[in-house]
Amino acid sequence: MGVPPNDGKMEGWLFIIRSHRFGLQFSRRRYFILQENYLRCYKTKPISQEEEPLRSAKIDSYIRITDNGRESINRKVFFIFALYNILNENDHLKLGASGSEDAGRWIRSLQNAVLKECPNPEKEFMSFSKKNWLPSRFGSAKRAQRQRSIDYYSFLHNEAVTSDVIAPSPWKIFGCQNGLRLFKEAKDWDSRGRHWDDHPAIMAVGVLNGTPEAIFHTLMSLGASRSEWDFCFYRGSVVEHLDGHTDILHAKLYSNWLPWGMMRRDFLLRRYWRREEDGTYVILYHSVIHKKCPPQNGYVRACLKSGGYVITPVNKGRESLVKHMLAVNWKFWKVYLRQPSGRSITIRMLERLAALREMFQAKAGNYPSDFSSADSEVKIMLPQDEVEDIKSEDKSQQKFELNADLEEDEAEKTTSGRRSLMSLNDASDEFFDVPDSGEVIAFDHLENGWFPEVSQEWPASNMSQPRLSSAAVFVKKLHDLAVQKKGYMDFQELAKEENVATSFGNTLQKDSACSLPCSWATADPTTFLIRGENYFKDNLKIKATGTLMQMVGADWLRSDRREDDLGSRAESIVQKFAAQGRPEFFFIVNIQVPGVTQHTLALYYMLKTPLEETPLLHSFVNGDDAFRNSRFKLIPYISKGSWIVKQSVGKKACLVGQALEMNYFRGKNYLELDIDVGSSTVARGVVSLVLGYLNHLVIEMAFVIQGNTEEELPEVLLGTCRLNNLDASKSVLV
């Protein structure tokens, strides 16, 4: 466990994660100290400051840190984060912490160390540009020159508020039961919340006497300890572990809490989790179909349309405000039973939150002693291929444990002088540490219900995968259009049809009333909050009053390749204006969604006044890529859509260039920003959770160039847009 930073110093036990030549991952427990921008590694806790470390590396402005989520290695659960050098993709270090809070503290400390090396991001960015290591692209840029996406200043630019959108809450309270407030999601026209859908979204809210981390681990557990509070849950297993934040679960329910005569139910769910910067945990679920887990005899497979938990720290983190939401189709075969029975069963299931509250109250927060053991007798259903992988991994581990210390000590003699991240990796990567007999393995694999998969070597393409903020997740969620065939699929599959291409900038119809599906309009700028004139003094944001540019068109395209630099196409609205010698300047936001079929959402904005009259925009248009990445900000808002999508996207502004890779194309009368949605995989879980919801959403966005000095305040929105029920089948083939 890491010791919280004191005078810039962070120290504690971590695990170095490596892969040997057979592709299996292993861990080494080492003591790390971060101080004065140096990360030092020790085999044991040093007893004096004069003790020489085994290895060390400098944390400078070239280092990036990513959050890779939760992973099981040799039947131990780690929370993984990685460091990589943007100048050398082979210079990287993968570390694991035993707890999510511990991993979060290390990530924040490392980020702060980077910021100390580069106290002024803009000046540092500009100095890098002069060294020509971050090249600018002007129209004819080669893909080989593409810069790495960066997660470098995400902590620096987190705003104090939790939302940059002014929006009414759709939740209406309808009762209180077992100390929980009960809410339902009301329709826009149902201001009093009296109407009930067939499968209503219902939320229970309560305060629990436990830390968010303890509650998070309890909710994630599928082992025997779940029987202490979850009276609905009978048995569960992980069908497939997709990545550090996402897996496929199969959950069977008891029948004794269901109405008499009702057949047993089960769920097949995709689970995604993330931790926010304020310590909030979000766990989201929705039903999927998976070839490894077809419907089973004796069970009716219910459909969880959306659901999950939001765990927010209160009272200085000693307690937690927990929201538990469910919208379930219980698959009744009698129509007259559906609405009242389904509603009462959903409410009954939400009462698990009261049981969880009572359990934590009874244990008085003594979570570790009660939840990290006692599940050795639990039998978990696993696919046969996973069982074989585990057996193979165990045999490999036993083989390579011999002579580990001898080989490592020999390697340390030759590597102690190096200063790269790779130097912190143990050179003798063919051996495993033997776990200490007294070492507590937190969150045992049986408790969590999943085992490790055979891992491949650390891929270079993943070195620069950043941790996404809520707004960047929104951009990333558009990736749901590219259905990844990994053995599962969602209930809503997006169809494809052939369409006739038209001129660029005019392929998506405009509908100011937002009554037509698959259309665009401008969003109300007063919905969004921006930095006010005195933001650096009072930290307050104000309502936007207007936009700098006018939205004049949109494209909704699909093709078998990336569609870069749309502004240069002869048939585009941009070139038509240029051919006429008109003075208007265009600003294009091109959101690229990779997949078997490439999808492109392009938004066109036009500035009628001379560019020089807006100094900040002029600097942005004519600046280098690094400066642009440090300033371009997106504010998302799902004004209509499922709770699970709204929870995934959030309403928080982010610097897109710090999370996703962006390419810029500068023409005579335009600047185009191409956002590569596929440049990060961290939000893959969110992408799949919202798969198929796109044509049921109303998406609003606003774009702004962030003001970082008093002279650049107040901020002004560049433009807004409102996308109504986009449909992949209506995208235009190019």
Residue pairs with C-beta under 8 A, 6 or more apart in sequence:
1 12
1 13
1 98
1 99
1 102
2 10
2 11
2 12
2 13
2 14
2 97
2 102
2 105
2 106
3 10
3 11
3 12
4 10
4 105
5 105
5 109
5 112
8 35
8 36
8 112
8 113
8 116
9 33
9 34
9 35
10 33
10 34
10 35
10 105
10 106
10 109
11 31
11 32
11 33
11 34
11 35
12 31
12 32
12 102
12 106
13 29
13 30
13 31
13 32
13 98
14 29
14 30
14 31
14 32
14 95
14 96
14 97
14 106
15 27
15 28
15 29
15 30
15 78
15 95
15 96
15 97
15 98
16 27
16 28
16 30
16 41
16 93
16 94
16 95
16 96
16 424
16 425
16 426
17 25
17 26
17 27
17 71
17 73
17 78
17 80
17 94
17 95
17 96
18 25
18 26
18 27
18 28
18 94
18 425
18 426
18 429
19 25
19 26
19 429
19 455
19 456
19 457
19 458
20 26
20 396
20 400
20 429
20 430
21 430
22 396
23 454
23 455
23 456
23 457
24 393
24 396
24 397
24 454
24 455
25 73
25 74
25 452
25 455
26 73
26 74
26 397
26 400
26 429
26 431
26 432
26 433
27 73
27 74
27 76
27 78
27 96
27 432
27 433
28 426
28 433
29 433
29 439
30 41
30 42
30 43
30 54
31 41
31 42
31 43
31 44
31 45
31 46
32 39
32 40
32 41
32 42
32 95
33 39
33 40
33 42
33 46
33 53
34 40
34 59
34 106
34 109
34 110
34 113
37 58
37 59
37 60
37 113
37 116
37 117
38 56
38 57
38 58
38 59
39 56
39 57
39 58
39 59
39 110
39 113
39 424
40 53
40 55
40 56
41 53
41 54
41 55
41 56
41 424
42 51
42 53
42 54
43 54
46 53
52 416
54 412
54 416
55 412
55 415
55 416
55 418
55 423
55 424
56 419
56 423
56 424
57 93
57 419
57 420
57 421
57 423
57 424
58 419
59 83
59 110
59 113
59 114
59 117
60 114
60 117
61 114
61 117
61 118
61 124
61 128
62 85
62 86
62 87
63 83
63 84
63 85
63 86
63 110
63 114
63 421
64 83
64 84
64 85
64 86
64 114
64 148
64 150
64 151
64 152
64 464
64 466
65 81
65 82
65 83
65 107
65 110
65 111
65 114
65 151
65 467
66 81
66 82
66 84
66 151
66 464
66 465
66 466
66 467
66 682
67 80
67 81
67 103
67 107
67 275
67 467
67 682
68 80
68 81
68 82
68 94
68 244
68 465
68 682
69 79
69 80
69 243
69 244
69 245
69 273
69 682
70 77
70 78
70 79
70 80
70 100
70 244
70 245
70 273
71 77
71 78
71 79
71 80
71 96
71 244
71 452
72 78
72 241
72 445
72 448
72 450
72 451
72 452
73 96
73 452
73 455
74 393
74 397
74 432
74 452
75 390
75 441
75 444
75 445
75 451
75 452
76 441
76 442
76 445
77 98
77 442
77 443
77 444
77 445
77 448
78 96
78 97
78 98
79 96
79 97
79 98
79 99
79 100
79 102
79 103
80 94
80 95
80 96
80 103
80 244
81 95
81 96
81 97
81 103
81 106
81 107
82 92
82 93
82 94
82 95
82 463
83 92
83 93
83 95
83 110
83 421
84 91
84 92
84 93
84 421
84 463
84 464
85 91
85 92
85 420
85 421
86 148
86 150
86 464
87 133
88 420
89 148
89 460
89 463
89 464
90 422
90 460
91 420
91 421
91 422
92 421
92 422
92 458
92 463
93 421
93 422
93 424
93 425
94 458
95 106
96 103
97 103
97 106
98 442
99 213
99 442
100 213
100 216
100 275
100 281
101 211
101 213
101 279
104 275
104 279
107 467
108 155
111 152
111 154
111 155
111 156
112 155
114 152
115 153
115 155
115 156
118 124
121 152
121 153
121 156
121 630
122 627
122 630
122 708
125 134
125 624
125 626
125 627
125 629
125 630
126 624
126 626
126 627
128 134
128 626
129 136
129 624
129 625
129 626
129 627
134 147
134 624
134 625
134 626
135 141
135 145
135 147
135 625
136 624
136 625
136 664
137 145
137 625
137 663
137 664
137 665
138 664
138 665
138 666
139 565
139 568
139 665
139 666
139 667
141 663
141 665
146 661
146 663
147 625
147 626
147 661
148 463
148 464
148 661
149 464
149 465
149 466
149 657
149 658
149 659
149 660
149 661
149 662
149 676
149 679
149 680
150 464
150 466
150 629
150 657
150 658
151 466
151 467
151 658
151 659
152 658
153 630
153 655
153 658
154 466
154 467
154 469
154 654
154 655
154 658
154 659
155 277
157 654
157 655
157 658
157 706
158 277
158 469
159 541
159 652
159 653
160 539
161 529
161 541
162 278
162 652
163 529
163 650
163 651
163 652
164 528
164 529
164 530
164 541
164 635
164 651
164 652
164 653
165 527
165 528
165 529
165 635
165 637
165 651
165 700
166 526
166 527
166 528
166 529
166 543
167 527
167 637
167 639
167 651
170 185
170 186
170 187
170 188
171 183
171 184
171 185
171 186
171 203
172 183
172 184
172 185
172 186
172 192
172 193
173 181
173 182
173 183
173 193
174 182
174 183
174 184
174 193
175 181
175 182
176 182
177 347
177 351
177 354
178 351
178 354
179 206
179 354
179 357
180 204
180 205
180 206
180 350
180 351
180 353
180 354
181 204
181 205
181 206
182 202
182 203
182 204
182 347
182 350
183 202
183 203
183 204
183 205
184 193
184 196
184 200
184 201
184 202
184 203
185 200
185 201
185 202
185 203
185 327
185 643
186 192
186 193
186 195
187 195
188 640
196 339
196 343
198 329
198 338
198 339
198 342
199 305
199 327
199 328
199 329
199 342
200 327
200 343
200 346
201 305
201 306
201 325
201 326
201 327
201 642
201 643
202 325
202 326
202 327
202 343
202 346
202 347
202 350
203 323
203 324
203 325
203 326
203 350
203 643
204 323
204 324
204 325
204 347
204 350
204 351
204 353
204 354
205 321
205 322
205 323
205 324
206 321
206 322
206 353
206 354
206 357
207 314
207 319
207 320
207 321
207 322
207 357
208 215
208 319
208 320
208 322
208 356
208 357
208 360
208 361
209 318
209 319
209 357
209 360
209 361
209 364
209 365
210 218
210 319
210 320
210 360
210 365
210 367
211 313
211 317
211 318
211 320
211 365
211 367
212 279
212 280
212 281
212 311
212 312
212 313
212 317
212 320
213 281
214 360
214 365
214 367
214 371
215 281
215 311
215 320
215 322
215 356
215 360
216 273
216 275
216 281
216 283
216 311
217 367
217 371
217 443
218 225
218 226
218 229
218 356
218 367
218 371
219 283
219 309
219 311
219 356
220 273
220 283
220 443
220 448
221 371
221 443
221 447
221 448
221 449
222 236
222 237
222 238
222 249
222 251
222 380
222 447
222 448
222 449
222 450
223 375
223 378
223 444
223 446
223 447
223 448
223 449
224 374
224 375
224 377
224 378
224 447
225 370
225 371
225 374
225 375
225 447
226 233
226 236
227 233
228 359
229 352
229 355
229 356
229 358
229 359
230 352
230 355
230 356
231 254
231 257
231 352
231 355
232 253
232 254
232 257
232 349
232 352
233 251
233 252
233 253
233 254
234 252
234 253
234 254
235 251
235 252
235 381
236 249
236 250
236 251
236 252
236 449
237 249
237 250
237 380
237 381
237 382
237 449
237 450
238 247
238 248
238 249
238 250
238 380
238 382
238 448
238 449
238 450
238 451
239 247
239 248
239 249
239 250
239 268
239 290
239 292
239 293
239 383
240 247
240 248
240 290
240 292
240 486
240 487
240 488
241 247
241 248
241 450
241 451
241 452
241 453
242 248
242 486
242 684
242 685
243 681
243 684
243 685
245 272
245 273
245 274
245 682
245 684
245 685
246 270
246 271
246 272
246 684
246 685
246 688
247 270
247 271
247 450
248 268
248 269
248 270
248 271
248 288
248 290
248 293
248 488
249 267
249 268
249 269
249 270
249 271
249 285
249 449
250 266
250 267
250 268
250 269
250 293
250 381
251 266
251 267
251 269
252 264
252 266
252 299
253 264
253 265
253 266
253 267
254 264
255 262
255 263
255 264
255 265
257 348
258 264
258 265
258 345
259 341
259 345
263 298
263 299
263 300
264 298
264 299
264 300
265 299
265 300
265 301
265 302
265 330
265 331
266 296
266 299
266 300
266 301
266 302
267 287
267 301
267 302
267 304
268 287
268 288
268 289
268 290
268 293
268 301
269 285
269 286
269 287
269 288
269 304
270 285
270 286
270 287
270 288
270 488
270 490
270 685
270 688
270 689
271 283
271 284
271 285
271 685
272 283
272 284
272 285
272 648
272 685
272 686
272 688
272 689
273 281
273 282
273 283
273 284
273 685
274 281
274 282
274 685
274 686
275 281
275 282
276 282
276 470
278 312
278 313
279 312
279 313
279 317
280 310
280 311
280 312
280 313
281 309
281 310
281 311
282 308
282 309
282 310
282 311
282 647
283 308
283 309
283 311
284 306
284 307
284 308
284 644
284 647
284 648
284 685
284 686
284 689
285 304
285 306
285 307
285 308
285 644
286 304
286 305
286 306
286 307
286 490
286 644
286 689
287 302
287 303
287 304
287 305
287 490
287 491
288 488
288 489
288 490
288 491
288 688
289 488
289 489
289 490
289 491
290 487
290 488
291 487
291 488
292 383
292 487
295 301
300 331
301 331
302 328
302 329
302 330
302 331
303 328
303 329
303 331
303 491
304 326
304 327
304 328
305 327
305 328
305 329
305 642
306 325
306 327
306 642
306 643
306 644
306 645
307 325
307 326
307 327
307 328
307 644
308 324
308 325
308 644
308 647
309 322
309 323
309 324
309 325
310 322
310 323
310 325
310 647
311 320
311 321
311 322
312 320
312 321
312 322
312 323
313 319
313 320
314 320
314 321
318 365
322 353
322 356
322 357
324 350
324 352
324 353
325 643
326 346
326 349
326 350
327 346
327 642
327 643
328 342
328 345
328 346
328 349
329 342
330 338
330 341
330 342
330 345
330 346
332 338
332 341
332 342
360 367
363 370
368 442
371 447
372 440
372 441
372 442
372 443
372 444
372 447
373 444
375 444
375 446
375 447
376 446
378 446
378 447
380 446
380 449
380 450
382 451
386 451
386 453
389 451
389 452
389 453
389 454
390 451
390 452
392 454
393 452
393 454
397 432
400 430
400 431
400 432
401 431
401 432
401 434
402 431
403 431
404 428
404 431
404 432
404 433
404 434
407 428
407 430
407 431
408 426
408 427
408 428
408 431
410 428
411 426
411 427
411 428
412 427
414 427
415 423
415 427
435 441
445 451
445 452
462 681
464 679
465 680
465 681
465 682
466 472
466 658
466 659
466 660
466 680
466 682
467 659
467 682
468 476
468 654
468 659
468 660
468 680
468 682
468 683
469 650
469 652
469 654
469 659
470 636
470 649
470 650
470 651
470 652
470 654
471 634
471 635
471 636
471 649
471 650
471 652
471 653
471 654
471 656
472 634
472 654
472 656
472 658
472 659
472 660
472 680
472 683
473 648
473 649
473 650
473 683
473 686
474 634
474 636
474 638
474 648
474 649
474 650
474 701
475 591
475 634
475 636
475 656
475 659
475 660
475 675
475 677
476 660
476 677
476 680
476 682
476 683
476 686
476 687
477 645
477 648
477 649
477 683
477 686
477 687
477 690
478 591
478 593
478 599
478 601
478 677
478 694
479 593
479 594
479 595
479 677
479 678
479 683
479 684
479 687
480 687
480 688
480 690
480 691
480 692
480 693
480 694
481 494
481 593
481 595
481 597
481 599
481 694
481 728
482 593
482 594
482 595
482 596
482 597
482 599
483 489
483 493
483 494
483 595
483 596
483 691
484 595
484 688
490 688
490 691
490 692
491 692
492 691
492 692
492 693
493 692
494 692
494 694
494 695
494 727
494 728
494 729
495 728
495 729
496 558
496 597
496 728
496 729
497 729
497 730
498 733
499 730
499 731
499 732
499 733
500 732
500 733
501 507
501 557
501 732
501 733
501 734
502 732
503 571
503 572
503 573
503 576
504 555
504 566
504 569
504 571
504 572
504 573
504 574
504 602
505 552
505 553
505 554
505 555
505 566
505 572
505 573
505 574
505 602
505 604
506 553
506 555
506 573
507 554
507 555
507 556
507 557
507 732
508 518
508 519
508 520
508 553
508 554
508 555
508 556
509 516
509 518
509 519
509 520
510 519
510 520
510 521
510 553
510 554
511 519
511 520
511 521
511 724
512 521
512 522
513 521
514 521
514 698
514 722
514 724
516 724
517 695
517 724
517 725
517 727
518 556
518 695
518 724
518 725
518 726
518 727
518 730
519 723
519 724
519 725
520 551
520 554
520 603
520 721
520 722
520 723
520 724
521 721
521 722
521 724
522 547
522 551
522 719
522 720
522 721
522 722
523 637
523 700
523 701
523 702
523 720
523 721
523 722
524 720
525 544
525 545
525 546
525 547
525 702
525 717
525 720
526 543
526 544
526 545
527 544
527 637
527 700
527 702
527 720
528 543
528 544
528 635
528 637
528 702
528 717
528 720
529 541
529 542
529 543
529 544
529 635
530 541
530 542
530 544
530 704
530 714
530 715
530 716
530 717
531 541
531 542
531 706
531 707
531 713
531 714
531 715
532 538
532 540
532 541
532 542
532 713
532 714
533 713
533 714
534 540
534 713
535 541
535 707
535 713
535 714
536 710
536 713
542 714
544 702
544 715
544 716
544 717
546 716
546 717
547 716
547 717
547 718
547 719
547 720
548 607
548 614
548 617
548 716
548 717
548 718
548 719
549 587
549 605
549 606
549 607
549 718
549 719
550 605
550 606
550 608
550 719
551 603
551 604
551 605
551 606
551 719
551 720
551 721
552 573
552 604
552 605
552 606
553 573
553 604
554 601
554 602
554 603
554 604
554 721
554 723
555 566
555 600
555 601
555 602
555 604
555 732
556 599
556 600
556 601
556 726
556 730
556 731
556 732
557 563
557 599
557 600
557 601
557 602
557 731
557 732
557 733
557 734
558 597
558 598
558 599
558 600
558 728
558 731
558 732
558 733
558 734
559 597
559 598
559 600
559 733
559 734
560 597
560 598
561 598
562 592
562 594
562 598
563 590
563 592
563 598
563 600
563 602
563 734
564 590
564 592
564 663
564 665
564 674
565 665
565 672
565 674
566 572
566 574
566 588
566 590
566 600
566 602
566 672
567 574
567 575
567 586
567 588
567 665
567 667
567 670
567 672
568 574
568 575
568 665
568 667
569 575
573 586
573 604
574 586
574 588
574 604
574 667
574 669
574 670
577 584
577 586
577 669
578 667
578 668
578 669
582 669
583 610
584 606
584 607
584 608
584 669
585 606
585 607
585 611
585 621
585 669
585 670
585 671
586 604
586 605
586 606
586 607
586 669
586 670
586 671
587 604
587 605
587 606
587 607
587 670
587 671
587 673
587 718
587 719
588 602
588 603
588 604
588 605
588 670
588 671
588 672
588 673
589 602
589 603
589 605
589 673
589 675
589 703
590 600
590 601
590 602
590 672
590 673
590 674
590 675
591 600
591 601
591 602
591 603
591 675
591 677
592 598
592 599
592 600
592 674
592 675
592 676
592 677
592 678
593 599
593 600
593 601
593 677
593 678
594 676
594 677
594 678
599 728
599 731
601 723
601 726
603 701
603 719
603 721
605 703
605 718
605 719
607 614
607 617
611 617
611 618
611 621
612 618
616 705
616 707
616 712
617 705
617 718
619 627
620 627
620 628
620 631
620 632
620 671
620 705
621 666
621 671
622 666
625 662
625 664
628 657
628 662
628 664
628 673
629 655
629 657
629 658
629 662
630 655
630 657
630 658
630 706
631 655
631 657
631 705
631 706
631 708
632 655
632 656
632 657
632 662
632 673
632 703
632 705
632 706
633 653
633 654
633 655
633 656
633 703
633 704
633 705
633 706
634 653
634 654
634 656
634 701
634 702
634 703
635 651
635 652
635 653
635 701
635 702
635 703
635 704
636 649
636 650
636 651
636 652
636 699
636 700
636 701
637 649
637 651
637 699
637 700
637 701
637 702
638 645
638 646
638 649
638 697
638 698
638 699
638 700
639 698
639 699
639 700
639 722
640 697
640 698
641 693
641 696
641 697
641 698
641 699
642 690
642 693
642 696
644 689
644 690
644 693
645 689
645 690
645 693
645 697
648 686
648 689
648 690
653 704
655 706
656 662
656 675
659 680
660 675
660 676
660 677
660 679
660 680
661 675
661 676
661 679
661 680
662 673
662 674
662 675
662 676
663 673
663 674
663 676
664 671
664 672
664 673
664 674
665 671
665 672
665 674
666 672
694 726
694 727
694 728
695 725
695 726
695 727
695 728
696 725
697 723
697 725
697 726
698 722
698 723
698 724
698 725
699 722
699 723
699 726
700 720
700 721
700 722
700 723
701 720
701 721
701 723
702 717
702 719
702 720
703 717
703 718
703 719
703 720
704 715
704 716
704 717
704 718
705 715
705 718
706 715
707 713
707 714
707 715
